[in-house]
Amino acid sequence: MISSDAMRGYNDALVLAILQQGDSYGYKIGKEIRKRTHDQYMIRETTLYAAFNRLSKNGYIDAYPGDVTNGKPRTYYRITPRGRAFLAVKAEEWHQVKHVVDLFLN
C-alpha cells in the first residue's frame, strides 16, 4: 500500500486526470483511483475533498449539482481549460521528479 505522504503533491493531478476523461463525483473518483492503482493507493475522503476545494479555488475544476441520492444532490466536478493546462504542467513535472529520483534509487 502506498502512503499518502508518498502521494502528496500529486493527488490534484490524479483527480484532474480522471476528470479529463469526463465529469464525475467524489465517491466515484475515489473508487477510480483505487481501481487504477490496483488497491495500492486508497485516497482518504478528507484528502479528496481538500483536493476538490483547492482545485476549485484555483479555477481548475467547476462543481455542479447532479442527480439526487438519498435525498441529497450529488456534486459533480468537471475540469476547466485552466485545469487541463495545470495537469500538463504537473505531468511534465512528474517526469522530471521521477528522473531525478531514479538517478539515486536505480
N, C-alpha and C positions, 0 to 999 in steps of 0.2 A: 504494500500500500504506500502510495506517495503522500508525504506530509504536506499540509497546507503551506508550511514555511517554504518548501521547495517550489511551490507554485506561485508564491506571492509575486505580484507584478505581471502575471500572465493570465489571471482569472478574467480580466476585462477582455483580453484577446480571445479567450475561449468562447466567451459569451457572444462577442461580435462575430466570430467565425460561424457560429451556429445561426445567428440572426441573418447573416449574409445569405443563407440558403432559404430563408423565409421567416415570416413573423412567428413568434412563439410566446409562451408564458413560462413563468418561473419554474413550476414543478417539472414541466416537460424539458426545459433546458437543463435542469439538474440531472434528470434521468439520461438525457443525451450525453452529457459529459461523462457520466458513469459508464454508459454503454460504449462510447468511443474509446475509453481508456481501459476497457475490459475489466471494470471494477477496481482498477488500480488507483483511481482518484475519485473520491466522493466529496464534492463541494458541499460545504455546510450551508444551510439555508441562510444564516446570518451573513455569510461571506457573499453568497449570491445576491442577496438583496442590497448589500452595501455596494456591490458592483453595479447593480441597476441604478442606484442613486447617483453614483459617481459618473457613470456613462450618460445618464440623463442630464445631470448638471453641466457636463461638458458639451452637450449637444450631439453626442454620438448615437443616441437612441431616442426614440419617441415612445411614449406609453399611451395606450388607449384601451377603453373597456371592451371586453369581448363577451362571449356567452356567459350566462348565469349558471353557476353551480352551487348547490346548497344555499340558494337564496342570495348569493353574493356574486356580483360581476367579476369575472376573471380578468386580470390585467394582462394585456398583450404588449409585446415590445417589437419594434422594428428598427432596423439600422438606418441611419441617415447617411447622406453623401459624406458628411464630415466624419462619421464613424467608419465608413469604408476607407477613407484616406488614413485615419488613425490606425486601422487594422493593418494596412500595407506597411506603415512605419514600424509597427510592432513586429510584423513578420520579418522584416529586414533586420531589426534589432536582435531578434531571436537567433538568426543565422550567425550574426557577429558574436553574440554571447556564447553560443554553442561552440563556435570555432575556438574562441579563447579558452574556454573550459577544457575542451578536448586537447588542447596543447599541453595541459597539465595532467590530465587524468588518463589519457590514452598512451 
